[in-house]
Amino acid sequence: MRAVRLHEHGDADVLGVDEIDRPEPGEDELLLEVAAAGVNPVDTYFRDGSYEPVSLPFTPGVDVAGVVTDLGAEVEDFETGDRVYGTGIGNATEQGAYAEYATIPTDRVVHLPDGADLTEAGGAGVAAVTAWRALIDHADLEPAEYCLVHGGSGGVGHAAVQIANAVSARVITTAAEEYHDDLEALGAETVLDYGRDDLADAVLEASNGGVDVILDHRLDDYLQFDADVATTGARVVGIGENSPDPAFTNDGVARSKDVSYQFMSMFNTPDLRVPLRSVAHLMDVGALSIDVSREYDLEEAADAHRDVMTESFLGKLVLEP
Ligand SMILES: NC(=O)c1ccc[n+]([C@@H]2O[C@H](COP(=O)([O-])OP(=O)(O)OC[C@H]3O[C@@H](n4cnc5c(N)ncnc54)[C@H](OP(=O)(O)O)[C@@H]3O)[C@@H](O)[C@H]2O)c1
């Protein structure tokens, strides 16, 4: 089979396509014919060696959707031909999904309902599970609460806008001008350009004086901002940053409002099947769609890795073997 592999860590150019043997599923694993593999920033961190160590040669790809073609001896709940999607491979212990076939342990894969599209599901894992974990599991977002999603056009952001809307929260999000109409169509009540000088005032106005829940993917830019626009008792969930030194300029603002800060990694999810099933249900009933903005061949994996870190797009980039 064809598989994207890197033989040494480095920039996107280390990604090439190798002809290798099709993997055998372990006792509690599925072998999937890969329909789609989401392209995530974290795939580039595994590639460049800045995340946890992987064994080389290495196939990236944390997210996958596909059809079961073989099963390990201990697998009970799946059959060949099942449509499934999952996340959490392509890491220190498992090879990833940028290949014609991939194995995945059964503790991080679920069935895909008929109403959910395989290509969209390939891009759903990290983005939608992270959004679900942040807003539902960590922030306990409730109906009618104001929810600020920074960067609503991103993979996580556009899933978060829809999940917040699905629980009838009032969604405020930020994005470049070209995505404002799309994000309103996905359920945002207010969409603001993240570059505007009066962003904090605009968020306060849109939230009637303060936001209840904030999903922050750029803590180095917004740690203080979040406190400034929070209402008393607000919950902020931090999932990322550009440089690892976010800092308050006035932490007293956060203290005076009893703001809770929760930092999280999707990889710590106790049972990935739980949010995967919830996300699958939302896709099935049409409450969540993954906007696949570009599709790439395996041979274009290096372009996909450059684009996910440098280009502006709505939703997700997806590899299709
Ligand atoms: N902790 C976790 O478990 C976890 C899970 C998933 C992702 N993450 C992290 O979360 C971040 C986002 O991931 P992603 O997959 O959603 O990436 P993505 O698809 O590249 O989205 C990033 C978004 O940020 C927007 N953006 C750029 N500058 C901004 C600014 N100053 N203010 C607000 N938004 C801005 C981008 O918009 P434009 O391109 O239009 O500028 C883009 O829509 C990454 O750092 C990733 O590593 C963490």
The ligand as a Tripos MOL2 file, in Angstrom:
@<TRIPOS>MOLECULE
LIG
   48    52     1     0     0
SMALL
NO_CHARGES

@<TRIPOS>ATOM
      1 N1         -5.2790   21.1600   23.3760 N.am      1 LIG1
      2 C1         -5.8090   20.3920   22.4430 C.2       1 LIG1
      3 O1         -6.2490   19.2680   22.7100 O.2       1 LIG1
      4 C2         -5.8870   20.8980   21.0390 C.ar      1 LIG1
      5 C3         -6.6850   20.2320   20.1170 C.ar      1 LIG1
      6 C4         -6.8100   20.7690   18.8290 C.ar      1 LIG1
      7 C5         -6.1060   21.9050   18.4860 C.ar      1 LIG1
      8 N2         -5.2980   22.4930   19.4040 N.ar      1 LIG1
      9 C6         -4.5540   23.7140   19.0590 C.3       1 LIG1
     10 O2         -5.5150   24.7300   18.8400 O.3       1 LIG1
     11 C7         -5.0560   25.5830   17.8030 C.3       1 LIG1
     12 C8         -6.1040   25.6420   16.6920 C.3       1 LIG1
     13 O3         -6.2210   24.3720   16.0880 O.3       1 LIG1
     14 P1         -7.0810   24.2290   14.7420 P.3       1 LIG1
     15 O4         -6.9510   22.8390   14.2970 O.co2     1 LIG1
     16 O5         -8.4290   24.8030   14.9270 O.co2     1 LIG1
     17 O6         -6.2260   25.1800   13.7670 O.3       1 LIG1
     18 P2         -6.6730   25.9820   12.4670 P.3       1 LIG1
     19 O7         -7.7070   25.1940   11.7270 O.co2     1 LIG1
     20 O8         -5.4390   26.3840   11.7720 O.co2     1 LIG1
     21 O9         -7.4170   27.2750   13.0270 O.3       1 LIG1
     22 C9         -6.7460   28.3500   13.6020 C.3       1 LIG1
     23 C10        -7.6500   29.5450   13.4570 C.3       1 LIG1
     24 O10        -7.1020   30.6650   14.1630 O.3       1 LIG1
     25 C11        -7.4360   31.8220   13.4420 C.3       1 LIG1
     26 N3         -6.6110   32.9470   13.8760 N.ar      1 LIG1
     27 C12        -5.4330   33.3790   13.3640 C.ar      1 LIG1
     28 N4         -5.0210   34.4620   14.0320 N.ar      1 LIG1
     29 C13        -5.9650   34.7230   14.9670 C.ar      1 LIG1
     30 C14        -6.1090   35.7100   15.9780 C.ar      1 LIG1
     31 N5         -5.1850   36.6670   16.1860 N.pl3     1 LIG1
     32 N6         -7.2070   35.6660   16.7530 N.ar      1 LIG1
     33 C15        -8.1470   34.7150   16.5960 C.ar      1 LIG1
     34 N7         -8.0650   33.7460   15.6670 N.ar      1 LIG1
     35 C16        -6.9890   33.7570   14.8740 C.ar      1 LIG1
     36 C17        -7.2070   31.3990   12.0040 C.3       1 LIG1
     37 O11        -7.8810   32.2790   11.1300 O.3       1 LIG1
     38 P3         -7.1330   32.8200    9.7940 P.3       1 LIG1
     39 O12        -6.3640   31.6600    9.2270 O.co2     1 LIG1
     40 O13        -8.2360   33.2850    8.8910 O.co2     1 LIG1
     41 O14        -6.2300   33.9290   10.2450 O.co2     1 LIG1
     42 C18        -7.7950   30.0030   12.0100 C.3       1 LIG1
     43 O15        -9.1640   30.0380   11.6770 O.3       1 LIG1
     44 C19        -3.7030   25.0350   17.3640 C.3       1 LIG1
     45 O16        -2.7040   25.7190   18.0820 O.3       1 LIG1
     46 C20        -3.7530   23.5970   17.7990 C.3       1 LIG1
     47 O17        -2.4740   23.0590   18.0090 O.3       1 LIG1
     48 C21        -5.1810   22.0270   20.6680 C.ar      1 LIG1
@<TRIPOS>BOND
     1     1     2 1
     2     2     3 2
     3     2     4 1
     4     4     5 ar
     5     4    48 ar
     6     5     6 ar
     7     6     7 ar
     8     7     8 ar
     9     8     9 1
    10     8    48 ar
    11     9    10 1
    12     9    46 1
    13    10    11 1
    14    11    12 1
    15    11    44 1
    16    12    13 1
    17    13    14 1
    18    14    15 2
    19    14    16 1
    20    14    17 1
    21    17    18 1
    22    18    19 2
    23    18    20 1
    24    18    21 1
    25    21    22 1
    26    22    23 1
    27    23    24 1
    28    23    42 1
    29    24    25 1
    30    25    26 1
    31    25    36 1
    32    26    27 ar
    33    26    35 ar
    34    27    28 ar
    35    28    29 ar
    36    29    30 ar
    37    29    35 ar
    38    30    31 1
    39    30    32 ar
    40    32    33 ar
    41    33    34 ar
    42    34    35 ar
    43    36    37 1
    44    36    42 1
    45    37    38 1
    46    38    39 2
    47    38    40 1
    48    38    41 1
    49    42    43 1
    50    44    45 1
    51    44    46 1
    52    46    47 1
@<TRIPOS>SUBSTRUCTURE
     1 LIG1         1 GROUP 0 **** ****
